Amino acid sequence: MERKAPMRSADPAGVEMLEIAERDRLDSVWERLEKQQPQCGYGQLGTCCRICVMGPCRIDPVGDGPTRGVCGATADTIVARNLTRMAAVGASAHSDHGRKVALTLKEVAEGTVTDYRITDTEKLTAVAAKLGIAVEGRSFPDVARDVADAALHCFGKQDDAPIAFLEAYMPAKRFERLKKLEDDLLASTGARYGLLPRGIDRESVDILHRTHFGCDADPLSLVLQSVRCSLADGWGGSLIATELQDVLFGTPRVKTVRANLGVLEEDMVNLIVHGHEPILSEKVVEHALSDEMQQRARDKGAKGINVAGLCCTGNEVLMRQGVNVAGNELHSELVIMTGAVEAMVVDVQCIYPALADLAACYHTKLITTSEQTKIPGALHIQFEEHRADAVARRIVETAIDAFEARNRGRVYIPPHSEEAVVGFSVEEILKALGGTVAPLVKVIADGAIKGVVGVVGCNNVKVRQDSFHRELTAELIARDILVIGTGCWAIAAAKAGLMQLSTREQAGPGLKAVCEQLGIPPVIHMGSCVDCSRMLVLAGALADHLGVDVDALPLVGSAPEWTTEKAVAIGTYFVGTGVPVHLWPVPPVLGSPAVTKILTEDAKGVLGGYFFVEEDPKAAADRMEAIIAEKRAGLGL
Amino acid sequence: MRKIFVDYTRCVACKGCEIACAVEHHPSRSLADLVGDGRTQVNVRVLAVEHEAFPVSCRHCDPAWCMAACPAGAISRDPVTGAVILDQARCKACGMCAMVCPFDAIAFKVTHASPGGRETAFKCDLCSHRVREGRLPACVEACHSGALAFREHEEVRRDRATRNLREYLLGERALPDTFALYRELRRKEFARRGEPAP
């Protein structure tokens, strides 16, 4: 019989667990994908419109059927509206995460939340300085309140000026380019097109408005608004999340962790933190490690408590606390199938509703905590910032109490985990470089490093788990291209052992020498998916140092196993910032030749950044290398 | 006779045909009423084979294997439309029709037409009631992409031959470029899913 498992995952721990899943006939995301076949082509092409109830309308891609919806919307309009809505949802998810961090910082500063404190005053001072907030002679809480207010102002202000965080952080040439583009479009068309975000919430609401029945039907106008909304995410909501989390919980420092299911401990209470926000998981880690809780676990017959991360909550506590990571998105069911997990506590985003039924097959407690993510069948323990310690304690106690019910006969922990050097905030990268980007610019100019590729996001069950992440990353470093990134890619790279100092042996000679000199791996973990903002900040620092726009730099982005609407927002703010972005699988746009052309061709002339699709890792690396060569030639290198 | 012809290269797998068939054969003719109703009869199924999708339903053969095999005399031919009709009231659920059907187009369950709450065979009736009124079968009417056509074979053959010749002689593409690209990328996506571990 043909073995399915090796075709479903490139991760050895994943393969072992999938074989168990098959043996035990456990439902999984892979099984459900098969049951969903064939999936509707209208949806995949983007030509299904469900916006009003004169519909749903579908535009026949073959050309035999109707070419317009009931209202007259063409395939171009429908595809552009759907894509723009995806960007709005993705940007909203990131930015709403950022809002909670800003609100928490404000409450900490005002003393109404006492379970948290300002951990990184150096970062606080740096952010304040960037925003033009006075720090001299002021207390840290005073400064923090002003920083939080400045962030919250970006969400809710009503004037048309660009948001403060974007203006403070975006490289000067890029800001000027976008401003000029707005002016040029107005002058040449007489119509207003906006690219600089006015308010983080506003740009998402703008999209909800303009894609309402009977509003914007112009594909270009819709796509440009998706760029503005996404920029409000990358240089707004996500950036605020990253910067203010650093203030609250500390800026990540370089550290070594282990990655993959093998980080679970057979004799310990295993508590998985999954989702995206560190506000709760920081507390869970703190309490799980407390003497009191460790003793309580020992009283129940365990050797202690082991916290491990999953997805971006995992990345957050990995970057700051050095917590081991059990896996990325497609591991979220597999980790429960080990039978060794007492509790999985989740916050928001990328949490399969299927986890509740799966957890019910074991002693595992699935604990939801967010008002925005409740799952039928899960245990809900409501998280609130002002009683964070009490909630975290209850979660840890719930995990400990579940230990006795563990069925030892069902426990199997795949013996796979790899060491990974992680924690590369921009601050840490600059420290490795001696305080300035100049040495990085020099090695790029010398050609030791040809360029940098930032890889982000997701597993997608339609792609063999981690295969694209692994192959693309290995291809790039062998070609002397530095690979940086975040999210589920970062976990995939860590699990593959690509983030070790010894990985430099797989790198090209130039990159290898640079890694040896700086003491870094050639594959750099920059954090969670909101931490894509760290990549923007790094790109901005390079651009400002050289006095060029970002699109002149030998940088490429990639989302090679993307799944979510958040990835649409990330890809779009990279493109809006001037970075060409590779995607696989293909986004739902092919139903409109016009939108496909805007994204893959026209954007290049207008924004400098553009999308391209490539299904083969090696061919994708070829294309990236060619783009980098083109940019290097443009810089006269 | 007219038949339902399938051009699977145009099938987008939206399953609009399945929904239309289900509504047409539901006693209430209402989409809302068939939600959650396990006795709903769906006579066409879009099946996936790798990246391709194919709407499978009765081919209405003449002579029909199923009709010859049915010992209960439950299968007959509609004299007007030529459709092969299965009378669920007479069906003994022996399975002979399903066994001999070369297209696996006969299924079993308790439908609204099954007598006494027992499982019976059911299959496409070519929407004979509609066809007699000069209307199209519900599935064909629902198909937006031209994957299903209810026509005389000769018409279909001529059209296809002409289209293929236009492609061969004039270089005209039968499918728009982005749709052809979509099909190709889908094929590649599935090919990669099936790759063994290195």
Interface residues (C-beta under 8 A of the other chain):
Chain A: P6 M7 A10 V15 Q37 P38 Q39 C40 G41 Y42 G43 Q44 L45 C48 R58 I59 D60 P61 V62 G63 D64 G65 P66 K462 V463 R464 S467 P585 V586 L590 G591 S592 P593 T596 V613 E615 D616
Chain B: R10 C11 V12 A13 C14 K15 G16 V46 L47 A48 E52 A53 C143 H144 S145 G146 L175 P176 D177 T178 F179 L181 Y182 L185 R186 K188 E189 R192 R193 G194 E195 P196 A197 P198
